[in-house]
């Protein structure tokens, strides 16, 4: 089957609130133009388009169709959509190229979480009989998950603060990060608890944002960029949606996905961990030791745009190869409460 490579990546600034509509057009137009400039491609060169977003969060039916205005609806395009993080849209586009239907694809994700009550919206994805009627928000569920790990001796509050301190330090070099203030471990531990046992630094700032990734068959990619980032494998696994039916301190789905790809043997791993303790869970599940650089972009912990943060992790992993900083990297995306769904992609520099 055709090998597929990332040849371009762009993202919008991650900010708490943006003006404009909820269909993402205002955020998408500039980064689509950036992706075209990076690759030298135009709209007519793209064989397939796939997006990830949430009509429910946008507050309108078929908002993803309105987002096509950022592309231009005429002449007609070959387009699809997933109602979740655009990392899963990338999976669909990857398959299109693998199967030989097209040789280029553009994937984009967007979310304007500031437009509504995000925590209430996310509660609606929970078990509708037992959990959803209690309206627990994502931060409260993460707090339960963190407490279970603390009580089991799997990590300490200092471990969590160390993750936050490193992420903030790395974010200093990332102009797209929303949280970029460096802080030491002792300073972070002195902060008040927000959702026991989580402090503010343990929780990703949810932002408005968007991201674009351009894919091409390897043959076509060699004509577009000097160092194509070949996606050598993607695996997606799912946990039970019933929170009480699984061990929240582990991520067997991530472990299975990573094992299928040999994911531990990478130089850099961009992990979609919106909470500090979730990075620790993911590192353990993927078998990442101290030699692996974790989320040098600052990760989702410093900017967590709904429905594009996972795609951005794959884009950031690809960027490390495109710029010559690494030869084998990993991108991870999650969806659902407490790491319910996990997608892992391994990328390598083309031989």
N, C-alpha and C positions, 0 to 999 in steps of 0.2 A: 504494500500500500504506500501511497505518497507520503513522504516525510513533510512535516509542517513546521514552520519557523516563525517566530515573532520578529518583525522587521521595524516596528514602530510603536511608541508608547507616549501618551500625553495625558495630563490630568489637570483639572481645574483647581484653583486655590481652595483649600478646605477652610470654610469660615462658618461661624455659628448661624448666620442668616444672610440670605441673598435676596435682592429684589427680583421682580419678574415672575413669570408663571411657574406652575408646578410641573410642566411638561419637559423641563430641562433645556429648552431651546437656547436660552440665553447663555447657559453654561457650556453647551455643546458646540456652538458655532466656532468659538475661538480655538478649542482643542481639536476639532476636526481639521481646521485650517493648519494647525501645528503638525498634525499627523501627516497631512498631505505634503507639507514642506519637508518634513523629515525623510519621507520615502520617495518623493518625486512623483507620487501617484496622484491621480485625480479621481473624481467621482466615477467617471466612465471606466476606470481601471478596476474597480471593486466588483467582484463577482457575487458576493453575498454579504448581507448586513444582518447583524443580530444584536439585540439589546436586552438589557436587564433592568427592571424597575418595578415599581409597585403602583398599580392604579388605585388601590385602596389608600395608600399613603398620599398619593397626589389628589385624592378626593374627586376623581372624575373617571368615568369609564373610558377605556381605550386611550388613555393619556399617552401611551407609547406611540400611537399612530400620529398624534399631534407633534411628537418629538421628531418625526420624519421631516418636518419643516426645516430642521437644522441641516438635513441632507439635501433636500430638494425633491419634491414628489414627482417631478417630470424631467426627463423621461422615466417610466416606471422602473423600479428596482426590485431585486429579489431579497425580501426582508422577512425576518422572524423575530420572536420575542420570548423571553422567559420571565415569569413573575417571581423573580428572586435575584440574588446578587449576580452581576454580569459575568462572574467567573463561570457560571453554568451556561451562559450564552457563548462564552469562549469555547466550552466543551462542544456545543452544537456546531459552531463554526469550524472547529478543528476536525470534526467528523466529516463535514461537507468537503473539506479539502482532501482528507485522507481517502475518501471514497471516489475522488477524481471528478466530482461534479463541478468544482470551480478551482481556480488556482490562486485566488486572493479573497480575503474576507476582512471586514472591519467590524469590530466588536465594541460596543459602548454601553456604559451603565450610568445611571443618574438617579439622584434622590434629593428632594427638598424637604428634609425632615422638620425644618422650622415652620412649615406651613400648617402643621397639625399637632395633635397630642400623640407623640411617637410612642411613649410607653404604653398608652392605652391601646394603640393600634397593634403593637407587638404582642400584647396579652391575648389577642384574638387568635393567635396561631397555636395556643395551648389546648390541651385536652378539653373539649367543650363541656364535658359532663362533671368532672371533678375539680380541675384546676382553674380553667378560665373564669368560672363564676366568682372566684376569689379575687380576680383582677390583679394578680401579682405582676409587677413590672420586671423588665430584664435585669435591672440592677439588683432588685431584691432576690431574684433567683440566683444571680451570680454570687450574692452575699452568702446564700445558703451553701453554694458549691465551695466557696472559699472557706467557710467555717468548718465544713466536713473535712477538708484537707488539713486545716490547722489542728483540729481535734484528733485527727489520725496521725499527726506527727509527720505528714508528708512535706510540709513547708512551714516556714515561720513568717511573721510579719516583716522581719528584716529581709527575707528572701524576696518578698513582694516589692519592698521598697528598692531593692537593688535592681530589679527589672525596670521599675519606673525611672530610676536615676539614669540607667544606661540608655533607655529609650529617649529620654529628654535630651541627653547629651548628643546622641546621634541626630536628633531632629534639628539641632542647631544649624546643620549644613543643608537642611531640606527646606527650600522656600515654600513648599506646599503644605507643610505641617501646621496644624493649628496651635498645638501646645509646644512651645519652643523654649520655655524658661528652664534653664539648667538648675538642678538642686541636688544637694547631697543626701545620703541615706538618713543621717541623723535628723536633718531638717524635715525630710518627708515623714519620718516616724513621729515627729512632734505635731503633725497636723491632726485635726479632730477627725473622728470617725463619722462617715457619711451614712453608710449602710452596713452596720456591724457584720464583719470586721473590716469592711472596705473603707479606705480613705479616698479623698478626691483623686490622688495620683494613681490609684488602682483602677480607675474607671476612665475609659476613653471618652474624650469630648466628642459627642455626636455632631456632625457637621453637614451642611449642604455641600454637595460635590458631584463630580462626574469624572469619568476616565475613559480613554480610548486605547485599544490595542489593535494593531494591524497585523494580520497573518498572511503568509504566502507559502505556496509549495516551495520546497527547498530549492528546486531548479530555478523558480522565479525569484526567490529570496536572494540568491547569489548575485543577481543583477541589480538588486535594490540596495543592499547594505554590505559592508565589508565582512562583518562577523555575525551572520544570522544566528539567532538563539533557537535551536531546534528543540521542539517539545517532544522529548523521547518517550513520554508516557503520561497519561492522566488517569487517576483512579478516584472514584466517588463512592463513599460508603455512608450508611445511615444508621443512626441509633433509634431506639424506641422513643416515640414522642411522649410516653408516660414517664414523667420525671422519677417517680418512685420505683420504676421497673429497671433502673440501671444505676450503676455506681458512678456518681457524678464526679468523682475524683480521678476517673480514668477516661480515656477516649479510645475504646477498642476499634471504632470505625477509622480513626486516623491511623492507628497502629496497623490495621489490615491494609489500608491504602498505601501507606509508606512501605510496608514489607513487600508488596507486590511490585514496587518500583525500585527497590534498593535505595530508598530515599536517604538513608543515613550517610551515604558516601557523597556528600556535597560540600562545597566551600562556603556557600551563603544560603541561608534559609529566610525567606520573608514569610512570617507567620501572621495570620489574621486572628490576633488575640486581643479582643476589646477590653480584657481585664488582665491584670498582672498575673494572677494565679493560673489563668488559662494558657499563658505562654509556657509555664512550667509543666502543665499537663501535656501540651503539644510536643515540647522538647523530649519528654519521657516517651511518649507514644511513638515518635519518629526515630528515637535512638540517636539524637543529636548530642554529641559530646562537646567539650570545651573548645575543640578546634574549629567548630562551625560558627561563623559569624551570624548572629541572629538579628534580623530586621535592621540593617544599617540605615534604612530610610527613616527610622524612628518608629515604623510600624503603625498599625491601627491604633495603638495606645496613644499616639500623638495626633491622630486625625482619623475619624471613623465615619466617612460619608456613607450613608445608607445606600445599599445596592451597587456600590462601585468599589468599596474597600477591598473586597476579595479579588476583583479584577486588577486593582492597583497593586496588590501583592505579587501577582503573576507578572504584571508589567514591570515592577521594580526588580524582580528576580531576573527578568529578561534584560533590563537595562544594564545590569552588572556584566552581562556577556557582550552586549552590543557595544559597550564602552571599553571592553578589554580588561575589566577588573577581575573577571572570574571565567572559568571554563565549564563549571557544572554547578547549577543552582537549583533551588526549590522554591515554589510558590504554593501557598496554602490559602484556602478560603473556607469559611464556615457559614452556616445558616441555621436558624432555629435557636431555641433556648439551650444554654449550657452545652454548646458544641454538639448539637444534635446531628447535623449533617456536615460532612467534611470532604473537601476535594483537594487532592494533592497533585501537583504537576512538577515534573522534573525536566529541566532544560539544560542543554549542552551546546557548547560552541561547535558549529559545523566543521567537520574534518576537512 
